[in-house]
Amino acid sequence: MGFEEGEMCEYCGGSIIEKRGTRHRKVKNRYVLLEKVPAGVCVQCGTRYYTANVLKTIQERIRGRRKADRRVAVPIYSL
């Protein structure tokens, strides 16, 4: 992915480990879920780091250059 053993967080100095997670974004009044997004995560403060390739891929997916893997209905509640 791009993170090497021994890399440290620039904010707290904690160790960075590789993880995959789900990210959500609102784009042009629609929500987009991105699953299995690789990131370097600080074990102390939780700061996430993304490589340039990952950010480029996210941008391409959000802009719709690739068909979504699946779609889900989301209930919306107002209070």
mmCIF file of the N, C-alpha and C atoms, coordinates in Angstrom:
data_MODEL
# 
_entry.id   MODEL 
# 
loop_
_atom_site.group_PDB 
_atom_site.id 
_atom_site.type_symbol 
_atom_site.label_atom_id 
_atom_site.label_alt_id 
_atom_site.label_comp_id 
_atom_site.label_asym_id 
_atom_site.label_entity_id 
_atom_site.label_seq_id 
_atom_site.pdbx_PDB_ins_code 
_atom_site.Cartn_x 
_atom_site.Cartn_y 
_atom_site.Cartn_z 
_atom_site.occupancy 
_atom_site.B_iso_or_equiv 
_atom_site.pdbx_formal_charge 
_atom_site.auth_seq_id 
_atom_site.auth_comp_id 
_atom_site.auth_asym_id 
_atom_site.auth_atom_id 
_atom_site.pdbx_PDB_model_num 
ATOM 1   N N  . MET A 1 1  ? 0.828   -1.188 0.000   1.00 0.00 ? 1  MET A N  1 
ATOM 2   C CA . MET A 1 1  ? 0.000   0.000  0.000   1.00 0.00 ? 1  MET A CA 1 
ATOM 3   C C  . MET A 1 1  ? 0.868   1.247  0.000   1.00 0.00 ? 1  MET A C  1 
ATOM 4   N N  . GLY A 1 2  ? 1.994   1.266  0.673   1.00 0.00 ? 2  GLY A N  1 
ATOM 5   C CA . GLY A 1 2  ? 2.821   2.446  0.653   1.00 0.00 ? 2  GLY A CA 1 
ATOM 6   C C  . GLY A 1 2  ? 3.317   2.881  2.018   1.00 0.00 ? 2  GLY A C  1 
ATOM 7   N N  . PHE A 1 3  ? 2.895   2.219  3.089   1.00 0.00 ? 3  PHE A N  1 
ATOM 8   C CA . PHE A 1 3  ? 3.361   2.556  4.416   1.00 0.00 ? 3  PHE A CA 1 
ATOM 9   C C  . PHE A 1 3  ? 4.359   1.507  4.872   1.00 0.00 ? 3  PHE A C  1 
ATOM 10  N N  . GLU A 1 4  ? 5.497   1.976  5.344   1.00 0.00 ? 4  GLU A N  1 
ATOM 11  C CA . GLU A 1 4  ? 6.555   1.067  5.750   1.00 0.00 ? 4  GLU A CA 1 
ATOM 12  C C  . GLU A 1 4  ? 6.583   0.914  7.262   1.00 0.00 ? 4  GLU A C  1 
ATOM 13  N N  . GLU A 1 5  ? 7.060   -0.220 7.713   1.00 0.00 ? 5  GLU A N  1 
ATOM 14  C CA . GLU A 1 5  ? 7.193   -0.467 9.145   1.00 0.00 ? 5  GLU A CA 1 
ATOM 15  C C  . GLU A 1 5  ? 8.091   0.603  9.750   1.00 0.00 ? 5  GLU A C  1 
ATOM 16  N N  . GLY A 1 6  ? 7.699   1.122  10.892  1.00 0.00 ? 6  GLY A N  1 
ATOM 17  C CA . GLY A 1 6  ? 8.488   2.135  11.568  1.00 0.00 ? 6  GLY A CA 1 
ATOM 18  C C  . GLY A 1 6  ? 8.075   3.566  11.271  1.00 0.00 ? 6  GLY A C  1 
ATOM 19  N N  . GLU A 1 7  ? 7.102   3.765  10.357  1.00 0.00 ? 7  GLU A N  1 
ATOM 20  C CA . GLU A 1 7  ? 6.647   5.130  10.091  1.00 0.00 ? 7  GLU A CA 1 
ATOM 21  C C  . GLU A 1 7  ? 5.897   5.646  11.310  1.00 0.00 ? 7  GLU A C  1 
ATOM 22  N N  . MET A 1 8  ? 6.073   6.948  11.577  1.00 0.00 ? 8  MET A N  1 
ATOM 23  C CA . MET A 1 8  ? 5.498   7.550  12.764  1.00 0.00 ? 8  MET A CA 1 
ATOM 24  C C  . MET A 1 8  ? 4.493   8.641  12.381  1.00 0.00 ? 8  MET A C  1 
ATOM 25  N N  . CYS A 1 9  ? 3.498   8.836  13.238  1.00 0.00 ? 9  CYS A N  1 
ATOM 26  C CA . CYS A 1 9  ? 2.486   9.871  13.053  1.00 0.00 ? 9  CYS A CA 1 
ATOM 27  C C  . CYS A 1 9  ? 3.126   11.244 13.209  1.00 0.00 ? 9  CYS A C  1 
ATOM 28  N N  . GLU A 1 10 ? 2.803   12.130 12.304  1.00 0.00 ? 10 GLU A N  1 
ATOM 29  C CA . GLU A 1 10 ? 3.369   13.473 12.352  1.00 0.00 ? 10 GLU A CA 1 
ATOM 30  C C  . GLU A 1 10 ? 2.735   14.332 13.447  1.00 0.00 ? 10 GLU A C  1 
ATOM 31  N N  . TYR A 1 11 ? 1.614   13.895 14.032  1.00 0.00 ? 11 TYR A N  1 
ATOM 32  C CA . TYR A 1 11 ? 0.930   14.663 15.066  1.00 0.00 ? 11 TYR A CA 1 
ATOM 33  C C  . TYR A 1 11 ? 1.314   14.238 16.481  1.00 0.00 ? 11 TYR A C  1 
ATOM 34  N N  . CYS A 1 12 ? 1.363   12.928 16.724  1.00 0.00 ? 12 CYS A N  1 
ATOM 35  C CA . CYS A 1 12 ? 1.614   12.473 18.098  1.00 0.00 ? 12 CYS A CA 1 
ATOM 36  C C  . CYS A 1 12 ? 2.844   11.575 18.228  1.00 0.00 ? 12 CYS A C  1 
ATOM 37  N N  . GLY A 1 13 ? 3.426   11.159 17.105  1.00 0.00 ? 13 GLY A N  1 
ATOM 38  C CA . GLY A 1 13 ? 4.605   10.301 17.154  1.00 0.00 ? 13 GLY A CA 1 
ATOM 39  C C  . GLY A 1 13 ? 4.302   8.818  17.300  1.00 0.00 ? 13 GLY A C  1 
ATOM 40  N N  . GLY A 1 14 ? 3.013   8.447  17.270  1.00 0.00 ? 14 GLY A N  1 
ATOM 41  C CA . GLY A 1 14 ? 2.628   7.043  17.383  1.00 0.00 ? 14 GLY A CA 1 
ATOM 42  C C  . GLY A 1 14 ? 2.985   6.259  16.131  1.00 0.00 ? 14 GLY A C  1 
ATOM 43  N N  . SER A 1 15 ? 2.973   4.950  16.258  1.00 0.00 ? 15 SER A N  1 
ATOM 44  C CA . SER A 1 15 ? 3.254   4.061  15.126  1.00 0.00 ? 15 SER A CA 1 
ATOM 45  C C  . SER A 1 15 ? 2.074   4.033  14.164  1.00 0.00 ? 15 SER A C  1 
ATOM 46  N N  . ILE A 1 16 ? 2.384   3.884  12.882  1.00 0.00 ? 16 ILE A N  1 
ATOM 47  C CA . ILE A 1 16 ? 1.350   3.791  11.852  1.00 0.00 ? 16 ILE A CA 1 
ATOM 48  C C  . ILE A 1 16 ? 1.270   2.354  11.369  1.00 0.00 ? 16 ILE A C  1 
ATOM 49  N N  . ILE A 1 17 ? 0.050   1.811  11.369  1.00 0.00 ? 17 ILE A N  1 
ATOM 50  C CA . ILE A 1 17 ? -0.174  0.463  10.856  1.00 0.00 ? 17 ILE A CA 1 
ATOM 51  C C  . ILE A 1 17 ? -1.151  0.535  9.687   1.00 0.00 ? 17 ILE A C  1 
ATOM 52  N N  . GLU A 1 18 ? -1.112  -0.468 8.833   1.00 0.00 ? 18 GLU A N  1 
ATOM 53  C CA . GLU A 1 18 ? -2.018  -0.520 7.686   1.00 0.00 ? 18 GLU A CA 1 
ATOM 54  C C  . GLU A 1 18 ? -3.346  -1.141 8.090   1.00 0.00 ? 18 GLU A C  1 
ATOM 55  N N  . LYS A 1 19 ? -4.431  -0.514 7.667   1.00 0.00 ? 19 LYS A N  1 
ATOM 56  C CA . LYS A 1 19 ? -5.780  -1.034 7.909   1.00 0.00 ? 19 LYS A CA 1 
ATOM 57  C C  . LYS A 1 19 ? -6.643  -0.722 6.696   1.00 0.00 ? 19 LYS A C  1 
ATOM 58  N N  . ARG A 1 20 ? -7.783  -1.396 6.619   1.00 0.00 ? 20 ARG A N  1 
ATOM 59  C CA . ARG A 1 20 ? -8.784  -1.104 5.595   1.00 0.00 ? 20 ARG A CA 1 
ATOM 60  C C  . ARG A 1 20 ? -10.084 -0.773 6.309   1.00 0.00 ? 20 ARG A C  1 
ATOM 61  N N  . GLY A 1 21 ? -10.800 0.199  5.768   1.00 0.00 ? 21 GLY A N  1 
ATOM 62  C CA . GLY A 1 21 ? -12.040 0.605  6.412   1.00 0.00 ? 21 GLY A CA 1 
ATOM 63  C C  . GLY A 1 21 ? -13.038 1.136  5.414   1.00 0.00 ? 21 GLY A C  1 
ATOM 64  N N  . THR A 1 22 ? -14.182 1.556  5.936   1.00 0.00 ? 22 THR A N  1 
ATOM 65  C CA . THR A 1 22 ? -15.255 2.102  5.120   1.00 0.00 ? 22 THR A CA 1 
ATOM 66  C C  . THR A 1 22 ? -15.297 3.609  5.337   1.00 0.00 ? 22 THR A C  1 
ATOM 67  N N  . ARG A 1 23 ? -15.396 4.359  4.270   1.00 0.00 ? 23 ARG A N  1 
ATOM 68  C CA . ARG A 1 23 ? -15.475 5.819  4.315   1.00 0.00 ? 23 ARG A CA 1 
ATOM 69  C C  . ARG A 1 23 ? -16.784 6.234  3.645   1.00 0.00 ? 23 ARG A C  1 
ATOM 70  N N  . HIS A 1 24 ? -17.361 7.313  4.084   1.00 0.00 ? 24 HIS A N  1 
ATOM 71  C CA . HIS A 1 24 ? -18.576 7.826  3.448   1.00 0.00 ? 24 HIS A CA 1 
ATOM 72  C C  . HIS A 1 24 ? -18.384 9.288  3.117   1.00 0.00 ? 24 HIS A C  1 
ATOM 73  N N  . ARG A 1 25 ? -18.975 9.707  2.033   1.00 0.00 ? 25 ARG A N  1 
ATOM 74  C CA . ARG A 1 25 ? -18.880 11.089 1.565   1.00 0.00 ? 25 ARG A CA 1 
ATOM 75  C C  . ARG A 1 25 ? -20.221 11.511 0.977   1.00 0.00 ? 25 ARG A C  1 
ATOM 76  N N  . LYS A 1 26 ? -20.533 12.792 1.112   1.00 0.00 ? 26 LYS A N  1 
ATOM 77  C CA . LYS A 1 26 ? -21.701 13.354 0.445   1.00 0.00 ? 26 LYS A CA 1 
ATOM 78  C C  . LYS A 1 26 ? -21.183 14.125 -0.761  1.00 0.00 ? 26 LYS A C  1 
ATOM 79  N N  . VAL A 1 27 ? -21.663 13.742 -1.938  1.00 0.00 ? 27 VAL A N  1 
ATOM 80  C CA . VAL A 1 27 ? -21.218 14.352 -3.183  1.00 0.00 ? 27 VAL A CA 1 
ATOM 81  C C  . VAL A 1 27 ? -22.451 14.749 -3.991  1.00 0.00 ? 27 VAL A C  1 
ATOM 82  N N  . LYS A 1 28 ? -22.598 16.048 -4.218  1.00 0.00 ? 28 LYS A N  1 
ATOM 83  C CA . LYS A 1 28 ? -23.722 16.549 -5.009  1.00 0.00 ? 28 LYS A CA 1 
ATOM 84  C C  . LYS A 1 28 ? -25.061 15.998 -4.528  1.00 0.00 ? 28 LYS A C  1 
ATOM 85  N N  . ASN A 1 29 ? -25.335 16.147 -3.255  1.00 0.00 ? 29 ASN A N  1 
ATOM 86  C CA . ASN A 1 29 ? -26.589 15.708 -2.619  1.00 0.00 ? 29 ASN A CA 1 
ATOM 87  C C  . ASN A 1 29 ? -26.844 14.206 -2.673  1.00 0.00 ? 29 ASN A C  1 
ATOM 88  N N  . ARG A 1 30 ? -25.804 13.432 -2.796  1.00 0.00 ? 30 ARG A N  1 
ATOM 89  C CA . ARG A 1 30 ? -25.957 11.979 -2.709  1.00 0.00 ? 30 ARG A CA 1 
ATOM 90  C C  . ARG A 1 30 ? -24.814 11.433 -1.851  1.00 0.00 ? 30 ARG A C  1 
ATOM 91  N N  . TYR A 1 31 ? -25.112 10.354 -1.153  1.00 0.00 ? 31 TYR A N  1 
ATOM 92  C CA . TYR A 1 31 ? -24.101 9.746  -0.299  1.00 0.00 ? 31 TYR A CA 1 
ATOM 93  C C  . TYR A 1 31 ? -23.409 8.614  -1.032  1.00 0.00 ? 31 TYR A C  1 
ATOM 94  N N  . VAL A 1 32 ? -22.122 8.513  -0.809  1.00 0.00 ? 32 VAL A N  1 
ATOM 95  C CA . VAL A 1 32 ? -21.314 7.470  -1.430  1.00 0.00 ? 32 VAL A CA 1 
ATOM 96  C C  . VAL A 1 32 ? -20.571 6.731  -0.322  1.00 0.00 ? 32 VAL A C  1 
ATOM 97  N N  . LEU A 1 33 ? -20.625 5.412  -0.338  1.00 0.00 ? 33 LEU A N  1 
ATOM 98  C CA . LEU A 1 33 ? -19.854 4.586  0.588   1.00 0.00 ? 33 LEU A CA 1 
ATOM 99  C C  . LEU A 1 33 ? -18.687 3.963  -0.161  1.00 0.00 ? 33 LEU A C  1 
ATOM 100 N N  . LEU A 1 34 ? -17.538 4.040  0.429   1.00 0.00 ? 34 LEU A N  1 
ATOM 101 C CA . LEU A 1 34 ? -16.337 3.423  -0.138  1.00 0.00 ? 34 LEU A CA 1 
ATOM 102 C C  . LEU A 1 34 ? -15.873 2.360  0.846   1.00 0.00 ? 34 LEU A C  1 
ATOM 103 N N  . GLU A 1 35 ? -15.880 1.116  0.422   1.00 0.00 ? 35 GLU A N  1 
ATOM 104 C CA . GLU A 1 35 ? -15.499 0.011  1.297   1.00 0.00 ? 35 GLU A CA 1 
ATOM 105 C C  . GLU A 1 35 ? -14.070 -0.440 1.024   1.00 0.00 ? 35 GLU A C  1 
ATOM 106 N N  . LYS A 1 36 ? -13.465 -1.008 2.039   1.00 0.00 ? 36 LYS A N  1 
ATOM 107 C CA . LYS A 1 36 ? -12.128 -1.607 1.951   1.00 0.00 ? 36 LYS A CA 1 
ATOM 108 C C  . LYS A 1 36 ? -11.075 -0.596 1.499   1.00 0.00 ? 36 LYS A C  1 
ATOM 109 N N  . VAL A 1 37 ? -11.176 0.631  2.013   1.00 0.00 ? 37 VAL A N  1 
ATOM 110 C CA . VAL A 1 37 ? -10.234 1.690  1.659   1.00 0.00 ? 37 VAL A CA 1 
ATOM 111 C C  . VAL A 1 37 ? -8.950  1.506  2.481   1.00 0.00 ? 37 VAL A C  1 
ATOM 112 N N  . PRO A 1 38 ? -7.805  1.312  1.823   1.00 0.00 ? 38 PRO A N  1 
ATOM 113 C CA . PRO A 1 38 ? -6.545  1.127  2.549   1.00 0.00 ? 38 PRO A CA 1 
ATOM 114 C C  . PRO A 1 38 ? -6.031  2.464  3.095   1.00 0.00 ? 38 PRO A C  1 
ATOM 115 N N  . ALA A 1 39 ? -5.545  2.417  4.338   1.00 0.00 ? 39 ALA A N  1 
ATOM 116 C CA . ALA A 1 39 ? -5.002  3.622  4.967   1.00 0.00 ? 39 ALA A CA 1 
ATOM 117 C C  . ALA A 1 39 ? -3.949  3.234  5.992   1.00 0.00 ? 39 ALA A C  1 
ATOM 118 N N  . GLY A 1 40 ? -3.069  4.167  6.259   1.00 0.00 ? 40 GLY A N  1 
ATOM 119 C CA . GLY A 1 40 ? -2.165  4.032  7.385   1.00 0.00 ? 40 GLY A CA 1 
ATOM 120 C C  . GLY A 1 40 ? -2.857  4.699  8.559   1.00 0.00 ? 40 GLY A C  1 
ATOM 121 N N  . VAL A 1 41 ? -2.942  4.019  9.711   1.00 0.00 ? 41 VAL A N  1 
ATOM 122 C CA . VAL A 1 41 ? -3.665  4.546  10.856  1.00 0.00 ? 41 VAL A CA 1 
ATOM 123 C C  . VAL A 1 41 ? -2.739  4.592  12.063  1.00 0.00 ? 41 VAL A C  1 
ATOM 124 N N  . CYS A 1 42 ? -2.712  5.746  12.740  1.00 0.00 ? 42 CYS A N  1 
ATOM 125 C CA . CYS A 1 42 ? -1.899  5.895  13.938  1.00 0.00 ? 42 CYS A CA 1 
ATOM 126 C C  . CYS A 1 42 ? -2.542  5.103  15.068  1.00 0.00 ? 42 CYS A C  1 
ATOM 127 N N  . VAL A 1 43 ? -1.751  4.289  15.759  1.00 0.00 ? 43 VAL A N  1 
ATOM 128 C CA . VAL A 1 43 ? -2.291  3.461  16.838  1.00 0.00 ? 43 VAL A CA 1 
ATOM 129 C C  . VAL A 1 43 ? -2.610  4.281  18.087  1.00 0.00 ? 43 VAL A C  1 
ATOM 130 N N  . GLN A 1 44 ? -2.074  5.493  18.203  1.00 0.00 ? 44 GLN A N  1 
ATOM 131 C CA . GLN A 1 44 ? -2.330  6.315  19.390  1.00 0.00 ? 44 GLN A CA 1 
ATOM 132 C C  . GLN A 1 44 ? -3.485  7.294  19.205  1.00 0.00 ? 44 GLN A C  1 
ATOM 133 N N  . CYS A 1 45 ? -3.435  8.097  18.141  1.00 0.00 ? 45 CYS A N  1 
ATOM 134 C CA . CYS A 1 45 ? -4.451  9.149  17.981  1.00 0.00 ? 45 CYS A CA 1 
ATOM 135 C C  . CYS A 1 45 ? -5.478  8.839  16.903  1.00 0.00 ? 45 CYS A C  1 
ATOM 136 N N  . GLY A 1 46 ? -5.249  7.819  16.069  1.00 0.00 ? 46 GLY A N  1 
ATOM 137 C CA . GLY A 1 46 ? -6.221  7.424  15.052  1.00 0.00 ? 46 GLY A CA 1 
ATOM 138 C C  . GLY A 1 46 ? -6.161  8.207  13.754  1.00 0.00 ? 46 GLY A C  1 
ATOM 139 N N  . THR A 1 47 ? -5.195  9.115  13.617  1.00 0.00 ? 47 THR A N  1 
ATOM 140 C CA . THR A 1 47 ? -5.066  9.866  12.373  1.00 0.00 ? 47 THR A CA 1 
ATOM 141 C C  . THR A 1 47 ? -4.875  8.904  11.206  1.00 0.00 ? 47 THR A C  1 
ATOM 142 N N  . ARG A 1 48 ? -5.589  9.179  10.101  1.00 0.00 ? 48 ARG A N  1 
ATOM 143 C CA . ARG A 1 48 ? -5.493  8.316  8.917   1.00 0.00 ? 48 ARG A CA 1 
ATOM 144 C C  . ARG A 1 48 ? -4.640  8.998  7.857   1.00 0.00 ? 48 ARG A C  1 
ATOM 145 N N  . TYR A 1 49 ? -3.839  8.191  7.194   1.00 0.00 ? 49 TYR A N  1 
ATOM 146 C CA . TYR A 1 49 ? -2.997  8.655  6.095   1.00 0.00 ? 49 TYR A CA 1 
ATOM 147 C C  . TYR A 1 49 ? -3.333  7.838  4.860   1.00 0.00 ? 49 TYR A C  1 
ATOM 148 N N  . TYR A 1 50 ? -3.490  8.524  3.714   1.00 0.00 ? 50 TYR A N  1 
ATOM 149 C CA . TYR A 1 50 ? -3.820  7.869  2.460   1.00 0.00 ? 50 TYR A CA 1 
ATOM 150 C C  . TYR A 1 50 ? -2.725  8.156  1.448   1.00 0.00 ? 50 TYR A C  1 
ATOM 151 N N  . THR A 1 51 ? -2.380  7.159  0.653   1.00 0.00 ? 51 THR A N  1 
ATOM 152 C CA . THR A 1 51 ? -1.393  7.377  -0.398  1.00 0.00 ? 51 THR A CA 1 
ATOM 153 C C  . THR A 1 51 ? -2.049  8.130  -1.552  1.00 0.00 ? 51 THR A C  1 
ATOM 154 N N  . ALA A 1 52 ? -1.233  8.721  -2.400  1.00 0.00 ? 52 ALA A N  1 
ATOM 155 C CA . ALA A 1 52 ? -1.742  9.466  -3.557  1.00 0.00 ? 52 ALA A CA 1 
ATOM 156 C C  . ALA A 1 52 ? -2.564  8.560  -4.473  1.00 0.00 ? 52 ALA A C  1 
ATOM 157 N N  . ASN A 1 53 ? -2.137  7.318  -4.639  1.00 0.00 ? 53 ASN A N  1 
ATOM 158 C CA . ASN A 1 53 ? -2.882  6.391  -5.510  1.00 0.00 ? 53 ASN A CA 1 
ATOM 159 C C  . ASN A 1 53 ? -4.273  6.109  -4.960  1.00 0.00 ? 53 ASN A C  1 
ATOM 160 N N  . VAL A 1 54 ? -4.380  5.962  -3.652  1.00 0.00 ? 54 VAL A N  1 
ATOM 161 C CA . VAL A 1 54 ? -5.684  5.703  -3.032  1.00 0.00 ? 54 VAL A CA 1 
ATOM 162 C C  . VAL A 1 54 ? -6.591  6.921  -3.206  1.00 0.00 ? 54 VAL A C  1 
ATOM 163 N N  . LEU A 1 55 ? -6.062  8.119  -2.976  1.00 0.00 ? 55 LEU A N  1 
ATOM 164 C CA . LEU A 1 55 ? -6.861  9.328  -3.134  1.00 0.00 ? 55 LEU A CA 1 
ATOM 165 C C  . LEU A 1 55 ? -7.323  9.510  -4.576  1.00 0.00 ? 55 LEU A C  1 
ATOM 166 N N  . LYS A 1 56 ? -6.476  9.181  -5.534  1.00 0.00 ? 56 LYS A N  1 
ATOM 167 C CA . LYS A 1 56 ? -6.851  9.280  -6.946  1.00 0.00 ? 56 LYS A CA 1 
ATOM 168 C C  . LYS A 1 56 ? -7.965  8.278  -7.272  1.00 0.00 ? 56 LYS A C  1 
ATOM 169 N N  . THR A 1 57 ? -7.857  7.073  -6.760  1.00 0.00 ? 57 THR A N  1 
ATOM 170 C CA . THR A 1 57 ? -8.877  6.051  -6.991  1.00 0.00 ? 57 THR A CA 1 
ATOM 171 C C  . THR A 1 57 ? -10.209 6.473  -6.381  1.00 0.00 ? 57 THR A C  1 
ATOM 172 N N  . ILE A 1 58 ? -10.174 7.031  -5.162  1.00 0.00 ? 58 ILE A N  1 
ATOM 173 C CA . ILE A 1 58 ? -11.402 7.515  -4.515  1.00 0.00 ? 58 ILE A CA 1 
ATOM 174 C C  . ILE A 1 58 ? -12.051 8.596  -5.378  1.00 0.00 ? 58 ILE A C  1 
ATOM 175 N N  . GLN A 1 59 ? -11.262 9.526  -5.847  1.00 0.00 ? 59 GLN A N  1 
ATOM 176 C CA . GLN A 1 59 ? -11.776 10.611 -6.682  1.00 0.00 ? 59 GLN A CA 1 
ATOM 177 C C  . GLN A 1 59 ? -12.431 10.065 -7.953  1.00 0.00 ? 59 GLN A C  1 
ATOM 178 N N  . GLU A 1 60 ? -11.807 9.106  -8.599  1.00 0.00 ? 60 GLU A N  1 
ATOM 179 C CA . GLU A 1 60 ? -12.371 8.516  -9.817  1.00 0.00 ? 60 GLU A CA 1 
ATOM 180 C C  . GLU A 1 60 ? -13.681 7.805  -9.533  1.00 0.00 ? 60 GLU A C  1 
ATOM 181 N N  . ARG A 1 61 ? -13.743 7.083  -8.413  1.00 0.00 ? 61 ARG A N  1 
ATOM 182 C CA . ARG A 1 61 ? -14.975 6.357  -8.074  1.00 0.00 ? 61 ARG A CA 1 
ATOM 183 C C  . ARG A 1 61 ? -16.103 7.331  -7.758  1.00 0.00 ? 61 ARG A C  1 
ATOM 184 N N  . ILE A 1 62 ? -15.811 8.366  -6.993  1.00 0.00 ? 62 ILE A N  1 
ATOM 185 C CA . ILE A 1 62 ? -16.846 9.321  -6.618  1.00 0.00 ? 62 ILE A CA 1 
ATOM 186 C C  . ILE A 1 62 ? -17.382 10.055 -7.844  1.00 0.00 ? 62 ILE A C  1 
ATOM 187 N N  . ARG A 1 63 ? -16.534 10.341 -8.788  1.00 0.00 ? 63 ARG A N  1 
ATOM 188 C CA . ARG A 1 63 ? -16.969 11.038 -10.002 1.00 0.00 ? 63 ARG A CA 1 
ATOM 189 C C  . ARG A 1 63 ? -17.716 10.128 -10.965 1.00 0.00 ? 63 ARG A C  1 
ATOM 190 N N  . GLY A 1 64 ? -17.858 8.851  -10.626 1.00 0.00 ? 64 GLY A N  1 
ATOM 191 C CA . GLY A 1 64 ? -18.668 7.949  -11.420 1.00 0.00 ? 64 GLY A CA 1 
ATOM 192 C C  . GLY A 1 64 ? -18.000 7.375  -12.641 1.00 0.00 ? 64 GLY A C  1 
ATOM 193 N N  . ARG A 1 65 ? -16.681 7.368  -12.660 1.00 0.00 ? 65 ARG A N  1 
ATOM 194 C CA . ARG A 1 65 ? -15.986 6.810  -13.823 1.00 0.00 ? 65 ARG A CA 1 
ATOM 195 C C  . ARG A 1 65 ? -16.022 5.290  -13.834 1.00 0.00 ? 65 ARG A C  1 
ATOM 196 N N  . ARG A 1 66 ? -16.497 4.720  -12.757 1.00 0.00 ? 66 ARG A N  1 
ATOM 197 C CA . ARG A 1 66 ? -16.658 3.271  -12.674 1.00 0.00 ? 66 ARG A CA 1 
ATOM 198 C C  . ARG A 1 66 ? -18.014 3.003  -12.048 1.00 0.00 ? 66 ARG A C  1 
ATOM 199 N N  . LYS A 1 67 ? -18.719 2.019  -12.564 1.00 0.00 ? 67 LYS A N  1 
ATOM 200 C CA . LYS A 1 67 ? -20.030 1.663  -12.046 1.00 0.00 ? 67 LYS A CA 1 
ATOM 201 C C  . LYS A 1 67 ? -19.908 1.161  -10.605 1.00 0.00 ? 67 LYS A C  1 
ATOM 202 N N  . ALA A 1 68 ? -20.861 1.548  -9.772  1.00 0.00 ? 68 ALA A N  1 
ATOM 203 C CA . ALA A 1 68 ? -20.871 1.107  -8.376  1.00 0.00 ? 68 ALA A CA 1 
ATOM 204 C C  . ALA A 1 68 ? -21.017 -0.410 -8.299  1.00 0.00 ? 68 ALA A C  1 
ATOM 205 N N  . ASP A 1 69 ? -20.385 -1.013 -7.291  1.00 0.00 ? 69 ASP A N  1 
ATOM 206 C CA . ASP A 1 69 ? -20.465 -2.460 -7.096  1.00 0.00 ? 69 ASP A CA 1 
ATOM 207 C C  . ASP A 1 69 ? -21.879 -2.893 -6.726  1.00 0.00 ? 69 ASP A C  1 
ATOM 208 N N  . ARG A 1 70 ? -22.563 -2.060 -5.952  1.00 0.00 ? 70 ARG A N  1 
ATOM 209 C CA . ARG A 1 70 ? -23.950 -2.343 -5.576  1.00 0.00 ? 70 ARG A CA 1 
ATOM 210 C C  . ARG A 1 70 ? -24.581 -1.065 -5.042  1.00 0.00 ? 70 ARG A C  1 
ATOM 211 N N  . ARG A 1 71 ? -25.884 -1.061 -4.857  1.00 0.00 ? 71 ARG A N  1 
ATOM 212 C CA . ARG A 1 71 ? -26.611 0.087  -4.318  1.00 0.00 ? 71 ARG A CA 1 
ATOM 213 C C  . ARG A 1 71 ? -27.461 -0.394 -3.152  1.00 0.00 ? 71 ARG A C  1 
ATOM 214 N N  . VAL A 1 72 ? -27.652 0.492  -2.167  1.00 0.00 ? 72 VAL A N  1 
ATOM 215 C CA . VAL A 1 72 ? -28.480 0.165  -1.012  1.00 0.00 ? 72 VAL A CA 1 
ATOM 216 C C  . VAL A 1 72 ? -29.435 1.320  -0.733  1.00 0.00 ? 72 VAL A C  1 
ATOM 217 N N  . ALA A 1 73 ? -30.593 1.014  -0.188  1.00 0.00 ? 73 ALA A N  1 
ATOM 218 C CA . ALA A 1 73 ? -31.542 2.043  0.227   1.00 0.00 ? 73 ALA A CA 1 
ATOM 219 C C  . ALA A 1 73 ? -31.206 2.444  1.660   1.00 0.00 ? 73 ALA A C  1 
ATOM 220 N N  . VAL A 1 74 ? -31.296 3.727  1.943   1.00 0.00 ? 74 VAL A N  1 
ATOM 221 C CA . VAL A 1 74 ? -30.954 4.228  3.277   1.00 0.00 ? 74 VAL A CA 1 
ATOM 222 C C  . VAL A 1 74 ? -32.166 4.961  3.846   1.00 0.00 ? 74 VAL A C  1 
ATOM 223 N N  . PRO A 1 75 ? -32.649 4.531  5.018   1.00 0.00 ? 75 PRO A N  1 
ATOM 224 C CA . PRO A 1 75 ? -33.755 5.256  5.630   1.00 0.00 ? 75 PRO A CA 1 
ATOM 225 C C  . PRO A 1 75 ? -33.277 6.602  6.163   1.00 0.00 ? 75 PRO A C  1 
ATOM 226 N N  . ILE A 1 76 ? -34.122 7.624  6.056   1.00 0.00 ? 76 ILE A N  1 
ATOM 227 C CA . ILE A 1 76 ? -33.781 8.968  6.519   1.00 0.00 ? 76 ILE A CA 1 
ATOM 228 C C  . ILE A 1 76 ? -34.821 9.415  7.519   1.00 0.00 ? 76 ILE A C  1 
ATOM 229 N N  . TYR A 1 77 ? -34.379 9.879  8.673   1.00 0.00 ? 77 TYR A N  1 
ATOM 230 C CA . TYR A 1 77 ? -35.270 10.354 9.728   1.00 0.00 ? 77 TYR A CA 1 
ATOM 231 C C  . TYR A 1 77 ? -34.966 11.809 10.035  1.00 0.00 ? 77 TYR A C  1 
ATOM 232 N N  . SER A 1 78 ? -35.996 12.583 10.309  1.00 0.00 ? 78 SER A N  1 
ATOM 233 C CA . SER A 1 78 ? -35.832 13.974 10.751  1.00 0.00 ? 78 SER A CA 1 
ATOM 234 C C  . SER A 1 78 ? -36.362 14.089 12.159  1.00 0.00 ? 78 SER A C  1 
ATOM 235 N N  . LEU A 1 79 ? -35.747 14.917 12.958  1.00 0.00 ? 79 LEU A N  1 
ATOM 236 C CA . LEU A 1 79 ? -36.194 15.129 14.335  1.00 0.00 ? 79 LEU A CA 1 
ATOM 237 C C  . LEU A 1 79 ? -36.646 16.555 14.525  1.00 0.00 ? 79 LEU A C  1 
# 
